[in-house]
């Protein structure tokens, strides 16, 4: 059997890559019924083992995933749709101009990527427009926590070489709200990829153009770029409210100093996190976003799929 990387597909037919060649492989038999909780058993980024059936290749095994990006298959239905797997880097793209930096969006995705142990870099784009004091405060706050923040400008080619180098030989996902400059960044890294992404981005979920299914595009530097569908639910739906504290690193580090072991860091007496937030040890915006996400997860605790223990 040979090992291949799934690039895209749906149903039973998938395009895979092996030894710099792309071809079709089919999903048959037991893999179609791997789990009752999974909407599709195979997704872009999966590594699979193939066997020959006459002149065709058939997927015989899906290799274990190191991480995944997923969302509910349908709102309120306890079934998981895995969008992509085995992400080496997640580039969380924001900007300082039209639209401005949105920490609420960033912190939701950061919590999810921490849960999935995806190495995430924050890209602050359009810095040629200038960075205001509030945005500097946000950027310094993320760096203080330990996140890598890369300030970029496509117009002035600021730090584009750093982003390009990181994508070499890796599976990379670019996530960000509309208008932050994802397409412009892709165009600088590999113009042919940007064109292909734009050609497939014809399906609207929130009044914005996004792809219907995720897919991997091959880069000229040996890496792969993941183009993702709409992310309305991404990052929120399968984190338990009681576990959220584990995915804010600055909060997790202080948790063992709280008076109560099961402290949720909201209103409890003797909470070391509350004290740190009050004295500025934890950035104020981060703690406020933690509370907002916590309340959302608490309100939705009975709505969505519960992950297997």
Secondary structure, DSSP 4 states (H G I P E B T S, - for coil): -EEEEEEEEETTEEEEEETTEEEEEE--GGGGGS-TTBS-S--BT-EEEEEEETTEEEEEEEPPPS-EEEEEEETTEEEEEEEEE--SEEEEEEESSSSPP-HHHHHHHHHHHHHTT-EEEEEEE-GGG---HHHHHHHHHHHHHT-EEEE-BTTTTBSHHHHHHHHTTSEEEEE--TTSSHHHHHHHH-HHHHHHHHHH--EESSSSEE-SS-EEEE-TTS-EEEE----SSTTTTT--GGGGGGGSHHHHTTGGGSSSTT--SSS-TT-HHHHHHHTTSS-HHHHHHHHHHHHHHHHTTTTSPPPP-
